[in-house]
């Protein structure tokens, strides 16, 4: 007769603990590849969104005068770093 302990290992009447066997299931063929492709597209899309936001910010800041840039604590040379 076998009993199961709290941690899932089997113990026989003689007290010998046996290693619990777990089933290993694999994802369907190609599922991991599809996940990686989707992740790559999502990451690229997010990077393009961030780049476009920064491009718009640089464009607006470039249209300001040096006095206006000084008011917000920037110098013209710092615009390119955004």
Secondary structure, 3 states (H helix, E strand, C coil): CEEECCCCCEEECCCCEECCCCCCCCCCCCHHHHHHHHHHHHHHHHHHHHHHHHHHHHHHHHCCCHHHHHHCCCCHHHHHHC
